[in-house]
Amino acid sequence: MDHSVHYYAAASASSADGFLDALQAFFAGKWFMPHGFCYNWKFGLVGLHVVSDVLIGAAYFGILILFYLLVRRVRLPFGPMIIAFGVFIGACGLTHLVEVWNVWHGAYWLAGAVKALTAAASVATGPRRFFGRRGGVHGYG
């Protein structure tokens, strides 16, 4: 088990700026190597992943904006289903943008936190989509 993460966090917590140091390490990925090393920094491979993830992330955020505008235009109430779906789409896009960040920074704790948010939003959205208020599938009970 790698104890360097725990040592760094404990050492940082004892300083006056401990929280800010730990937060910076969380986002900057000071504890791990960036994904670029796994790609051997090959321009084509790094470019393939970066461009793909940027385009996918941009598409998700474009869908999120269009969804918001559609909800506003149709004047749907911001119920739990609408909010859960919006969070789900935004979290999916954020997951891809964090993957781009991790090509140059090893912020895998950040990536894991964003994936956990995405998983929670997925779980919250899925059942609400297929099951109505009475617990049956829409139109079938």
Buried (B, 14 or more C-beta within 10 A) or exposed (E): EEEEBEEBBEEBEEEEEBEEBBEEBBEBBBBBEBBBEEBEEEEEEBEEBBEEBBEBBEBBBEBBEEBBEEBEEEEEEEEEBBEBBBBBBBBBBBBBBBBBBBBBBBBBBBBEEBBEBBEBBBEBBEEBEEEEEEEEEEEEE
